[in-house]
């Protein structure tokens, strides 16, 4: 038999309407079990794979997932966001879903969500970059639009579905490793601290220091967009001060590259004179690889987070009314070439 038939040809072969065949393939209960079985067997034999339009007809869904990105969330407009999207896209593709990305001005964000809901442009959305004073989840509940949060909303963990890395624990472990190596002058180069993930990382850093009898020095803590110049400029300034840090804890590989550049420009050696630990999102285009990785890091794959967030959301769409679900990921602490004992003064 010929392979790759379309819905019309499959329906003709079965002597059924296209709507009935589509509903049978999508498991609708009003189609009898015998008919569903007959349609499934014929579809397999003829090599039929339903396209998005057929699925929309059968399910009444848009077969798309939305990502609304306000311009102010600078953290999301970078390669880390693209890696998350790549992971999510793999999951959408497997289930026949398309992806809609809307970059909007901050004051148009609510309108974008309302349009998605009213025009049924997407069956659900992923919420990116939750802030400490987050309110988007309240609007999405009002709109009855399924959503999963990439990150966590403080105080709403029990009522929302989310996926997040244990940021506090990751930075506690990293700080303790530096303390074990004898470092006490440790700098923190963090992401924007109105973002929930960055606040949790700072708490992990500070609590690890306090537990060991040290106090975090405000002069050694900076937060901004996680860029290479941010790392280089701030590290350079600190290293040229009267009481420089001997170690840096950094929120991004991209920023850590900037720190390493500053270390080199100061005539110092990474891993010997100055230690660096970074968070590593396992970016495919920027691998921290080798038998001994270049950077000591807390590693958690953002692509994997994208895959899992998409799975959580598609499951919610397929099974409405279920309880919120969450996935808390632990980062792996990997020792690389960028850390060593604190140098003697």
C-alpha positions as CSV (number, residue, x, y, z in Angstrom):
1,X,0.0,0.0,0.0
2,X,1.1,3.6,-0.6
3,X,2.6,5.4,2.4
4,X,2.0,9.0,3.6
5,X,-1.7,9.4,2.9
6,X,-3.5,12.5,4.0
7,X,-6.7,12.7,6.1
8,X,-9.0,12.9,3.1
9,X,-7.5,9.7,1.6
10,X,-7.6,7.9,5.0
11,X,-11.2,8.8,5.5
12,X,-12.2,7.6,2.1
13,X,-10.4,4.3,2.6
14,X,-12.4,3.9,5.9
15,X,-15.7,5.2,4.5
16,X,-15.9,7.7,7.4
17,X,-16.0,11.5,7.6
18,X,-12.8,13.3,8.2
19,X,-14.1,14.7,11.5
20,X,-14.9,11.2,12.7
21,X,-11.4,9.9,11.7
22,X,-9.7,12.9,13.4
23,X,-11.7,12.4,16.6
24,X,-11.0,8.7,16.6
25,X,-7.3,9.3,16.3
26,X,-7.4,11.8,19.2
27,X,-9.3,9.4,21.5
28,X,-12.6,11.2,21.8
29,X,-15.0,9.1,23.8
30,X,-18.0,9.8,21.5
31,X,-16.3,7.6,18.9
32,X,-16.8,3.9,19.7
33,X,-13.8,1.8,20.8
34,X,-14.2,-0.4,17.7
35,X,-14.1,2.5,15.3
36,X,-11.1,4.0,17.1
37,X,-9.3,0.7,16.8
38,X,-10.2,0.3,13.1
39,X,-9.0,3.9,12.3
40,X,-5.8,3.5,14.3
41,X,-4.9,0.2,12.5
42,X,-5.6,1.7,9.1
43,X,-3.6,4.9,9.9
44,X,-0.6,2.8,10.9
45,X,-0.9,0.6,7.8
46,X,-1.1,3.6,5.5
47,X,1.6,5.6,7.3
48,X,-0.7,8.4,8.2
49,X,0.5,11.2,10.5
50,X,-2.1,13.9,11.3
51,X,-1.0,17.4,10.6
52,X,-1.7,20.4,12.9
53,X,-4.8,21.4,11.0
54,X,-6.4,18.0,11.4
55,X,-5.5,18.0,15.1
56,X,-7.1,21.4,15.6
57,X,-10.3,20.2,13.9
58,X,-10.5,17.1,16.0
59,X,-9.6,18.6,19.4
60,X,-10.8,22.2,19.2
61,X,-7.4,23.3,20.3
62,X,-4.9,25.7,18.7
63,X,-2.1,23.1,18.9
64,X,0.3,25.9,19.9
65,X,2.1,27.0,23.1
66,X,2.8,30.7,23.8
67,X,5.9,32.4,25.2
68,X,5.3,36.1,26.0
69,X,8.5,37.9,26.8
70,X,8.4,41.5,28.2
71,X,11.3,43.6,27.0
72,X,12.4,44.4,30.6
73,X,13.2,40.8,31.4
74,X,16.7,41.2,30.0
75,X,17.7,37.8,31.5
76,X,15.4,36.0,29.1
77,X,16.6,37.8,26.0
78,X,19.9,35.9,25.8
79,X,21.3,32.5,24.7
80,X,20.1,30.9,27.9
81,X,16.5,31.6,26.9
82,X,17.2,30.2,23.4
83,X,18.6,27.0,24.9
84,X,15.4,26.6,27.0
85,X,13.3,27.2,23.9
86,X,15.3,24.6,22.0
87,X,14.5,22.0,24.6
88,X,10.8,23.0,24.8
89,X,10.5,23.0,21.0
90,X,11.7,19.4,20.9
91,X,8.9,18.3,23.2
92,X,6.3,20.4,21.3
93,X,7.4,18.9,18.0
94,X,7.0,15.3,19.3
95,X,3.4,16.1,20.2
96,X,2.4,18.0,17.1
97,X,2.5,21.4,18.7
98,X,3.7,24.7,17.3
99,X,5.3,27.5,19.3
100,X,4.5,31.2,19.4
101,X,7.0,33.7,20.8
102,X,5.8,37.3,21.4
103,X,8.2,40.0,22.5
104,X,6.1,42.9,23.9
105,X,6.6,46.2,25.7
106,X,6.1,45.8,29.4
107,X,2.8,47.7,29.4
108,X,1.4,45.4,26.7
109,X,2.1,42.2,28.4
110,X,-1.3,41.8,29.9
111,X,-2.9,42.5,26.6
112,X,-0.8,39.8,24.9
113,X,-2.1,37.2,27.4
114,X,-5.6,38.4,27.0
115,X,-5.4,38.1,23.2
116,X,-3.9,34.6,23.5
117,X,-6.9,33.5,25.6
118,X,-9.7,35.3,23.8
119,X,-8.5,34.4,20.3
120,X,-7.4,30.9,21.3
121,X,-4.0,31.5,19.8
122,X,-2.4,29.0,22.2
123,X,-3.6,26.3,24.5
124,X,-1.2,27.3,27.2
125,X,1.8,29.4,28.0
126,X,5.2,29.2,29.7
127,X,5.9,32.0,32.2
128,X,9.6,33.1,32.2
129,X,11.7,34.9,34.7
130,X,9.4,35.2,37.7
131,X,10.1,38.2,39.8
132,X,10.0,38.5,43.6
133,X,6.7,40.4,43.3
134,X,5.2,38.2,40.6
135,X,1.5,38.6,39.5
136,X,1.2,37.1,36.1
137,X,-0.1,33.8,37.5
138,X,-3.1,35.6,38.9
139,X,-4.0,37.0,35.5
140,X,-3.6,33.6,33.8
141,X,-5.8,31.9,36.4
142,X,-8.5,34.6,35.7
143,X,-8.2,33.9,31.9
144,X,-8.3,30.1,32.6
145,X,-5.2,29.7,30.5
146,X,-3.0,26.7,31.5
147,X,0.6,27.7,32.4
148,X,3.9,26.4,33.8
149,X,6.4,28.7,35.4
150,X,10.1,28.4,34.5
151,X,11.3,29.2,38.0
152,X,9.2,29.7,41.1
153,X,6.8,32.4,42.3
154,X,7.4,33.1,46.0
155,X,4.4,32.2,48.1
156,X,2.6,30.5,45.2
157,X,4.6,27.3,45.0
158,X,1.6,25.2,46.0
159,X,-0.9,26.7,43.7
160,X,1.1,26.8,40.5
161,X,2.9,24.3,38.3
162,X,6.6,25.0,37.9
163,X,10.1,23.7,37.2
164,X,13.1,25.2,38.9
165,X,16.7,24.5,39.9
166,X,17.5,24.6,43.6
167,X,19.4,27.8,43.2
168,X,19.9,28.4,46.9
169,X,21.4,25.0,47.5
170,X,23.6,25.2,44.5
171,X,25.2,28.4,45.6
172,X,25.5,27.2,49.2
173,X,27.5,24.2,48.0
174,X,29.7,26.4,45.7
175,X,30.4,28.8,48.5
176,X,31.3,26.0,50.9
177,X,33.7,24.6,48.4
178,X,35.5,27.9,48.2
179,X,35.6,28.2,52.0
180,X,37.0,24.6,52.2
181,X,39.8,25.8,49.9
182,X,40.6,28.6,52.4
183,X,38.9,31.5,50.5
184,X,37.3,34.1,52.7
185,X,37.3,37.1,50.4
186,X,34.7,35.8,47.9
187,X,32.9,38.0,45.4
188,X,29.4,37.4,44.1
189,X,28.6,38.4,40.5
190,X,24.8,37.7,40.3
191,X,22.0,38.2,37.9
192,X,19.4,40.9,38.3
193,X,18.2,40.5,41.9
194,X,14.6,41.5,41.2
195,X,14.4,38.1,39.6
196,X,13.6,35.3,42.0
197,X,16.4,32.9,40.9
198,X,19.0,35.6,41.6
199,X,17.6,36.3,45.1
200,X,17.8,32.6,46.0
201,X,21.4,32.4,44.8
202,X,22.4,35.4,46.9
203,X,20.7,33.8,50.0
204,X,22.6,30.6,49.4
205,X,25.9,32.5,49.2
206,X,25.2,34.6,52.3
207,X,23.9,31.7,54.4
208,X,26.9,29.5,53.6
209,X,29.2,32.4,54.7
210,X,27.2,33.0,57.9
211,X,27.2,29.4,58.8
212,X,31.0,29.4,58.8
213,X,31.3,32.6,60.8
214,X,31.9,35.0,57.9
215,X,30.0,38.0,56.8
216,X,29.4,38.8,53.1
217,X,31.1,42.0,52.1
218,X,28.7,44.4,50.2
219,X,31.6,45.8,48.2
220,X,32.1,42.3,46.7
221,X,28.5,41.7,45.6
222,X,27.2,43.0,42.3
223,X,24.1,42.2,40.2
224,X,23.2,43.0,36.6
225,X,22.5,41.4,33.2
226,X,24.7,38.4,32.9
227,X,27.0,39.6,30.2
228,X,30.8,39.2,29.6
229,X,31.6,42.9,30.1
230,X,29.7,42.8,33.4
231,X,32.0,40.1,34.6
232,X,35.2,41.6,33.2
233,X,34.6,45.2,34.3
234,X,33.5,44.4,37.9
235,X,36.2,41.7,38.4
236,X,38.9,44.2,37.1
237,X,37.7,46.8,39.6
238,X,37.7,44.4,42.5
239,X,41.0,42.9,41.7
240,X,42.7,46.3,41.6
241,X,41.3,47.3,45.0
242,X,43.3,47.5,48.2
243,X,41.7,44.3,49.5
244,X,40.9,42.2,46.4
245,X,38.9,39.0,46.5
246,X,40.7,35.6,46.0
247,X,37.6,34.0,44.5
248,X,34.5,34.7,42.5
249,X,31.1,33.0,42.5
250,X,29.4,33.8,39.2
251,X,25.8,33.3,38.0
252,X,26.6,32.6,34.3
253,X,29.3,31.0,32.2
254,X,29.2,34.1,29.9
255,X,29.9,36.3,32.9
256,X,32.6,33.9,34.1
257,X,34.5,34.3,30.8
258,X,34.6,38.0,31.5
259,X,36.0,37.4,35.0
260,X,38.7,35.1,33.6
261,X,39.6,37.8,31.1
262,X,40.0,40.3,33.9
263,X,42.1,37.9,35.9
264,X,44.5,37.4,32.9
265,X,44.7,41.2,32.2
266,X,45.8,41.7,35.8
267,X,48.7,39.3,35.2
268,X,47.1,36.6,37.5
269,X,46.3,33.0,36.8
270,X,42.8,31.5,37.2
271,X,42.8,28.5,39.5
272,X,46.1,29.6,41.2
273,X,45.9,33.2,42.1
274,X,42.1,33.6,41.7
275,X,39.5,30.9,41.9
276,X,36.2,31.1,39.9
277,X,33.0,29.0,40.3
278,X,30.2,29.6,37.9
279,X,26.7,28.3,37.2
280,X,26.7,26.3,34.0
281,X,23.4,25.9,32.1
282,X,25.1,23.3,29.9
283,X,24.8,25.5,26.8
284,X,25.3,23.5,23.6
285,X,27.2,26.3,21.9
286,X,29.5,27.1,24.9
287,X,30.5,23.7,26.4
288,X,32.4,23.6,29.7
289,X,33.9,20.3,28.7
290,X,37.1,18.2,28.7
291,X,38.3,15.5,31.1
292,X,38.7,18.3,33.6
293,X,36.3,21.1,32.7
294,X,37.7,24.6,32.3
295,X,35.4,26.0,35.0
296,X,34.4,24.6,38.4
297,X,30.6,24.8,38.2
298,X,27.2,24.1,39.4
299,X,25.6,22.5,36.4
300,X,22.0,22.1,35.5
301,X,20.8,21.8,31.9
302,X,18.4,24.6,30.8
303,X,17.6,22.6,27.7
304,X,16.4,19.7,29.9
305,X,14.4,22.2,31.9
306,X,12.7,23.4,28.7
307,X,11.9,19.8,27.7
308,X,10.4,19.0,31.1
309,X,8.4,22.3,31.4
310,X,6.8,21.6,28.0
311,X,5.9,18.1,29.2
312,X,4.3,19.5,32.3
313,X,2.3,22.0,30.3
314,X,1.1,19.5,27.6
315,X,0.0,17.1,30.4
316,X,-2.0,19.9,32.0
317,X,-3.7,20.7,28.7
318,X,-4.5,17.0,28.0
319,X,-5.8,16.5,31.6
320,X,-7.5,19.7,32.7
321,X,-8.5,20.0,36.3
322,X,-5.5,18.2,37.7
323,X,-3.5,19.3,40.7
324,X,-0.5,21.6,40.2
325,X,2.8,19.7,39.7
326,X,6.3,20.8,40.1
327,X,9.8,19.6,39.4
328,X,12.8,20.8,41.6
329,X,16.1,20.1,40.0
330,X,19.4,19.8,41.9
331,X,22.5,21.2,40.2
332,X,25.6,19.0,40.0
333,X,28.8,20.5,41.5
334,X,31.7,19.7,39.2
335,X,35.3,20.6,40.1
336,X,37.3,22.0,37.1
337,X,40.5,23.9,36.5
338,X,39.3,27.2,37.8
339,X,39.6,26.6,41.5
340,X,42.4,26.0,43.9
341,X,43.6,26.8,47.4
342,X,43.5,30.4,48.5
343,X,46.8,32.1,47.9
344,X,48.8,33.1,50.9
345,X,49.0,36.8,51.4
